[in-house]
Amino acid sequence: MASNFLFSTREHKFILKEWLDMEKVLAYDAYKDYYSVDDIDSILEAALKVAREVIAPTRDDNEAVQARFIDGKVVVPPSFKDAYWFVNENGWGGSNEDHDCEGRLPNTLFRACGEFLAGANAAIMPYILATAGAAGLVAKFGNDHVKSLFKEKMYSGQWAGTMCLTEPNAGSDVGDLLSKAYPTDKEGVYKIKGTKCFITGGDQDITENIIHLVLARVEGARPGTKGISLFVVPKMKVDDEGNIIGPNDVNCVGIEHKMGIKGSATCVMAFGEDNNCEGFILGNPPDEEGKGEGMAQMFQMMNGARMETGHAAVAETAIAYHNAASYAAERIQGRPITNPKSERLNIIKHEDVKRMLLDLKAYIEAMRALIFKTYYYFDIVEYSQDPEEKRKAKARLEVNTPIVKAYCSDKAWELCAEAMQVFGGNGYSEEYPIAELCRDVKIYSIWEGTNYIQSMDLIGRKWMMGKGTVFADWLAEIESFAADNAEVQGFEKEMAMIKRAVDAYRQIQMAIGGFVGNGQINMMPLYATRILHATGELVCGQLLLEQALVAQKKIEELGAEHYDYAFYNGKVNAAKYFVRNIVPNIFRTLEVIKEADTSVLDIVEEAFLIY
């Protein structure tokens, strides 16, 4: 079996107990009677045990069994069913998303637990996470009747849920969808007709019912995204007491044959082929101007899903890194360049292998820092009683979300390839886990809006929020951190690098503003992805240095002989490596943008089609 789940709780304990102020979060009314910082270790260890003993053993079934389409039904690997029910029945699934659930974990801590589960088997978690996200929309926007039918059963995992946006003709351009909704004589109930594709968990044989959240246009509503509404469409019809009474004309007509996560069914769904599919509208029907509420509602789930997608990418990459490091420590090959006649070495001692491993370590810790700082903002926004603190956290959350999704998932693909390189030829073999991890991790840059969409959201919307004040404040916080710590011994060069990077980033903004002012608006999408990467490099550099300052103090307190010295030494050097080797990419991005090369715009499309 190729899979090899290697993970520990050490990094997450550092994040939650030494870096972030979890005492603040755990003091909120929702948590103060249930948890303290002293409970974090045991909770993380319990989650890791579930990941290792319940989820990880199912991973090989992604390749050996896969999700299959048989006689019009999706059949998932049998091991997935046991794992799905264990996770939900033991409080690691959607029930923690239910705000009415007593004893739920703070978002920051719960997501740390979720990283272990996602790393153990990426193909199981979509069945659980999509259900929780869909349940959240039902809970927030459903009327009392709709909530009574679906909310509890979805949060518990008894019934699964999906998000149905994409259609074959529209792809990411959701406003072009063709799915229709027709009013019936029952208030709030519509006939649904249309086809959706790439629907994760659209069908499976784990749960007796699947509740689809379907975007459709009510007959007569406005074109484009403004006219879209959102509907709760169960696979099986239910009566007013929530009992299943029969099929709802919802059918899976096929599943995709994918590059990776093959145990996760990606379905093409047909709604209303026999004109007998009914759905409940969420919120209000389109107003007198034909405006629907569906896209605004769906974005609540999508933003959460974007965070989960970026986080899952990091979880997968961490498994690749841990396996690469373990392999490098054991594999003996080559001799040191300083003494070619000496004994052969473990390859972890070779300079370029150490570089690749530190590249992996630094990126993973950088992205994880960004992710957990953003999840921390979720907890502040949800429970803080300080309006200014809540406002600031919400603003940071808005800016960070597209960076988490796109930067983390783009880099994950590159980093898994680097982990394969550490293995050499063995990495390309299916006997080792990296090949499958590479296949699995690629989906995350495509899910939940391709990364170009996230890039345009960043520079086209987040830059402009509050007439530019929101992002300016975000940028000023990074600059202030560098200035406040400019003279910390041992970090002078790194703080100066962050200060230079902030200056360069502002020049990037000015250059894009100049293009737009000159009518060259198409220069924005031309550079959007590279700018998002530069944004990720900047904020991740700052956050890693925050952690490094904490780690350096621990080194000075504990000394080099302490058993935890290697961990803190690794934190400091990963931060320095990232700031000195990765953050300078921002300067290169600035130079490219200032050059204003238009060859991409000037080349004729026919030039690509010469074979």
N, C-alpha and C positions, 0 to 999 in steps of 0.2 A: 504494500500500500504506500502510495507516494505522500499522502498528507502527513504533516508533522506539526502539531499545535504547540508552539513555543511562546510562552507569554509569562509575565510576572506582574505583580501589583506595585512594584517599587516606584515606578515613574508616576503612577496615579496617586499614590500616597503622598509623594512630594508635592504634586500639583494641588491636592485638596487640603493638605495639612500644613504645608510650609510656604506655599506661594499665594494661593487665593485665600481670602478671608471667609472661610466657611463658617466660622463662629457667628458672623453677621447673618448668614442665610439660615443657619440652624436655630437662631434666636427668634425667627419669625413665628407668628402664632401657629401657622400650619405645621411646624416641625418641632417646636420647643418642648412639647410634651412627649416626643417620641425618640428623638435622636440628639446626640452630642458629637463633638469631634472625636471623642474616644471610640465611637461606634464605627468610624469609617473603615478601619482596618478589617474588622470582622465582616462587614458588608462586602467589601471588595474581595476578600478571600472566598466568601461564599459564592459570589458571582463567578469568580475564576474557576471554582470547583465545578459549577454547573457547565461552564463553557468546556472545560477539559473532559468531564465524565459523561455529559449528556449530549452536547452539541458536536464536539469535535469527532466522535466516532461515526457520525453520519456523513462526514465530508466526502469520503471516497465514493459514496453513492451518487454524488453529482455526476461522476464519470461512468461508474459501473452500471447504474440503474437509470438515472435521469428522470425527468418528467416526460410522460408519454401520452400521446393522444390515441385513445383506443375506443372505437365505436362511438365517436362523438363526445367522449368524456376524457378529462385529464386525470391521469393516475400518477401520483407522486411516489417517490421511494417510501416504502413502509416505515423506514427508520425516521423519516421526517415527521410522521404523524405522532409518534411517541414523544419526540423532542418538542414539537409544537405544543402538545397538551401539557407537558411538564413545565415548560416555560410559563405558560399562561396560568396554570393552576397553582404555581408557587410564587406568583407575584412579580415575575421578571418581565411580564408582557404589558399589554394594554391597560390593565387595571391601574398601573401607576400613573397613567395619563388622566385618569378620572379624578377631577377635582373634588368630587364627593367621597372619595375613598380615604378613609382614615389611615394614617400611618404611611402614606405615600412618600417616597424618597424625593428630596430636592432634585431638580432637573440636572444640576451639575453632577451630583453623585450617581444618579440613575444612568446618565449617559456614560459615565466611566464604566459601570457594570456592563452596559450595552456594547462597549467596544470589545470586551472579551468575547461576547457571544457572536458578534459580527465577524471577528477574526477567526473564530472556531469553524464557522460555515456560513459564508456569505449568502448562500442560496436559501437558507431557512428563514433568515430574518425578514426579508420582504413580506412574507405571509403575515408576520406578526406586526411589523411596523406600519404597513399600509392599512391594516385593520384598525390600529390605534389612531392613526391620523384621520381616517374616515369617521371613526366614532367621535373624534373631537369636533368635526364639523356638524355632525348630527346633534351633539350636545349643545353647541353654541347657537346654531341657526334653526334647528328643528322646533316645530311647535310642540305643545305638550303631548299630543297624540303620537306624533312621529317619534319623539323621544321615548315614550312608553313602549313602543313597539321594538325599537332597535338599540337604544343606547346601552342598556345594561348587558345585553347579549353580545354586543360588539366589544365593549371594553373587557369583558371576561374572556373573549376569544371563542365563545360558544358559536357565534356566527362571525365569519370573516368579512373583510371589507376591501374595496378597491377604489382607485381613482381613475376615471375614464375620461381622458381628454383627447388623446391623439386619434386622428382619423387618417385613412390612407391618402386622401386628396390634400389634406391640410398640413400634416406633419406638425412642426413646432408653431406654425402660424394658425393658432387655435381659432382666430376670428373667421376663418374660412370653413369652419365645420358645417356639415350638412345634416346632422342629427336634428330631428324635429320633435316638438312636444305639442300635443293637441289637448285642449281642455276637455274634461268629461263633465257629466252632471254631478259628480262628487267633488265637493270643495277641496281644493288643493291636490287633486289627483289628475294626472295627465296620461294620455297614451304616448308612449315613447317609441320612436322609430329611427334606426340608424345603425351604423357600423363603427366600431372602435378597434384600433389596433395597438399593439405593443402594451397590452394591459397585463401588468404583473399580477399574478395570482387570479386572473380573470376566471379561471375554473381550477378546481382541485377536488380531491376526494378526502380531505381532512375534516371539513365541517359540513353540516347538513344544509346550511344556507350561506350565501355570499351576498353581501349588500353592496351594490355598485353605486358610486356617486358619479352621475353621468351629466356632463355638460351638453346641453341641447338648446335650441332656439324655439321659443314658443311661437306658434304660428302668428305672423303679423308683427313680431318684434323687429327691432332695428338690425341691420346688417353689422358685421364686425363683432368685436368682443363686447361692445356695450349692450348688445341685445341678447346676450347669453344668460341662461338661468341654470341652476343646479338642481338635480333631482336625485332622490333616494330610490333606487330601483333594485328590489330584492330578486335574486335568482328564483326563489320560491315565494309565491304569494302567501300572505299571512292574513288572518282575520283580525278583528278589532281587539282580541285578547293576545295577539302575537303568536298564535298557533299556525303552523304551516298547513296550507290547504291545497297546494298544488303548484304546478309550474307556472312561471310568469312570462313565458315566451322570450326567455333570455338564453342564448345558446353560444357555446364556444364552437367556432367553425374551423379551428386549427391552432397549432402552436408554432412558434418560431424555432428553427433549428439554429442554435446560437453558438457563438465562439466560446462562451464561458457560462458560469452559474447555471449549469444545465438542469439542476434540480428545481430551479425556480421557473414555473410555467409562465411564459410570455404569450398571451393569447390574442387572437382575433375574435371579437365578440359581436354578435348580431342581436339587436334589440328590435322586437316587434315584427319579425318576418311574417307572422300570422295575424298581425294587427291586434295582438292580445297582451301587449306588455304595458304595465302600469307603473307609474312612478309618482312619488310625493315631492312636490316642490319644496325646496328649502327657502325660508324667508318669504318675500313678497313676489307676486307675479310682476311682469314688466309694467312699468308705469305708463301714463298717458303718452309719453314720448317714446315708448317702446324700449326703455332701458331696463335691463335685467340686473340681478345682483350676483349672478353666478361666478363671474371671474373674481370679484372681490372676495367672495366666500372661499373659492378654491385656492386663492393665493395664501390664505392662512395655512392650509395644509401643505401647499407647495413649499413655502418658506421653511417649515419644519422639515419637510422631506429633503430640501436642499442641504440643510445642516446634516441630516442623517447620511446623505449621499457622500458628502465630503469626509465625514467621520468614518464611514465604512471603508472608503478608499485608504485612509490612514491605517485602519485596523488590518486590512489585508497586507499593506506594505510593511507593517511592523512584523507580521509573520514571516514575510520574505526576508527581512533584515535579520531577525533572530536566527533563522535557519542558515543564512549566509555566514553570519558570525560564528555559529556553532561549527559549520563545515570548515571554515577557514582555520579555526583553532585545532581541528583534528587532521586536516589534509596535509601531508608532508610532500613537499615538492620544491626543487630548486635550492640554491645556496645563496648566501648574502652577497651582494655586489661588493661589499668591503672585504670579503674573504672567500673567493671562489673555491678554495680548496678545503673548506670546512665541511662539517656534516650538513646533510640536507635539513631544511627548516619546515616548520608548520607555516603554511602560506600567510597566516595572519601577521607574520613578522616581516613580510615583504612590503615595501613602501607603497606600491600602488594598490595593493589589497587593503592596507590600512586606510588609504585615501578613500577608496570606494566605501568601506565600512563607515568611516566618519561622515562621508557625504550622506549615506543612508541615515545614520543616527541623527545628524544635525537637522536634516530636512524633516524627519519624522517628529522629533521633539519640537521643532519650530511650528509645524502644522498643528500638532497636538496642543501646543500652547495657545495658538489662535482659536482653535475649536473650543477649548475649555474656558478661555476668557469670554468667548461669545455665549456659551451656555450659562456662564455665571451671570451675564447680563440678563438672560431670560429669567433667572430667579429674582433678580433685583426688580425688573419690570413687573413681575407678577405680584410681588409681595411688599415691596418697599412702601412705607408711608410718607416718605419724603418726596414731594412733587418734583423738585429739581433733580434729585438723584435718579428718580424714575425716568424723567425726560432725557437726561444725559445717557442713561443706560439704553434706552430705546433707540436713541440716535446711533450709538455705537453698534447696536444690534443690526440696525438697518444697513449700515455701511459694511459690516463684516460678513453678512450672510452670503452675498455673491462671491466674495473672496474665498470663504471657506469652501463653498461648493466647487468653484472652478479651479482655483490655485491648487487645492489639495488633490483633486481628481486628475488634473493634468500632470502634476508631478508624480503621482502614484504610478502611473504607467511607465514613466521614465525610470523611476527608482526600482521598480520590480525588474526591469530589464537590467539594471545595474547589479541587482542581487544575483540574477542569473549569470552575469559575467564573473562574479566571484567564484561560482561553481565551475566555470569553464564548460567543457563539453558535458559534464554531468548535469549541469543546470538545464540543458536542452533536452535531457532525457526525462521521460515520464516516470522514471523510478524515483525521482526527487520532486519536491512540491512546487518548485518555482514555475514550471511550465503552466500548471493549472492556475497558480496565483496570477500570472501575467494575463492569462485569458480572462479570468474573473474580473480583474481590476479595471479593465478597459471600459466596462459599461458605465462607470461612474461619471465619466466626462460627457456622456450622452444623456443619461437619465436627467429628469427634472429640469428640462430646458438645457440645450447644448451650451457648452461653455462660452461660445461667442455671445449668446443671449445674456449670460451673466456679466460678460465684459461690457456690453452696451448698457446694461442696467447700472453698472458702476459709474461709467463716465458720462452717460446720458441722463441719468436720474439722480444717483447718489451724490455726484459732484454738485448738482444743482439744488439739492434739498435745502429749504430755508434760505433761498437765494444765495446759496453757496456757503452759508455760515456753518451748517452741520459738518460738512467735510473739512472745512477750514479748522474747526475746533478739533476734529479727529486728528488732523495733521499736526496741529499745535501741541497736542498732548505728547506726541512722539518727540517733537523738538524739545519740549520742556524737560522730558525725561533725560535726553542726552545732555542738555545744558546743566541740569541739576546734579548730574553724576560725572561731569566732565573731568573732574580731578580725582576720581576714585582711583587709588593706586592699583596699577595692573590692568586698568580698563581704559586708559586715556585714548589709545588709538581707536578702540571700538566705538567709544562715544563720539569721537571726532568723525568717524566714518558715518555714523547715523546722522549727525548734523549735516554733513555734506550731502547725504542721500536725500534728506528732506529738502534741501535747497534745489537739488537736481529734479526732484519730483515736482516742485513748484514750477520749475522751468518747463517741464513736460506739460503741465496744465496750461501754462501761458502759450506754449507752441500750439496746442490743440485749439485754444481759444482764438489764436491768430488765424488758423486755418478756417475756422467757422466764420470769423469776422470777414474774411476775404471771400466768402462764398464757397470754400472748398470743404463742404460738410462731409464729403465722402472720404476725407482723410481720417475722420473719427473711427469709422468701422475698420479702416485699414490698419490702424494701430491699437485698436481696443484690447485685443487679447494680450499683446505685449505690455500694455499699460497695466492691465489687471495683474499680470505676473510681477511687474515692478512694485505694485501696491502690496502684494503678498510678501515680497522680499523685504520691503521696508518695515511693515508692521511685525512680521515674524522676527526680524533682526532685533527690534526693540524688545519684544516680549522675551526672547531668549536671553537678552542681557538682563532683564528683570530677574529671571530665574538664576542667572549666573551670579548675580550679586548675593542672592540668598545662599547659593551653594558655596561661594567663596567664604562667607562668614562661618559656615559650618566647617569648612576645611581648617580655618584658623582656630576654631573652637576644639575640634576633635583631633587634629594632627594626622600625619601621613600613616601612622600605624593602626588607625581605627579601621574596623571591618567595613565601614561605609565610605572610606576615603575614595575608593575607585568610582563609586557612583557620583560623588560630588565633583571629583576631578573630571569625570566624563561630561557633566553638565557644563562646567566652565569651558572646557576645550571645544565642546560642540558649539557653544555660543560664539566663541572667538572664531572658530572655523567658518561658521555661517556668515558672520558679519564681515570677515576679511575676504572670503572667497565667493559668496553668493550675493551679498548686498551690492557689490560693485557692478553687478549686471545692470543696475538702475542707470549708471552713468553711460553704459553702452546703449541702453534703450533711448536715453535722451539724445545722444549723438545721432542715432538712426533717425529719430523723429525730426530733429533739426535739419538733417540732410534733405528731408522732404522728398525722398525718392518716389516717383510715380510710375515706376516700371510695371507694378501690378495693375495700375489703371490703364496704362498705355498698351499693354500687350493685347492683341486681338484674341477672342475666344477660339478662333479656328486654329491658332498656334498650338493649343493643347490637344487637338484632335488629329494631329499628323502622326500616323503609326509607321 
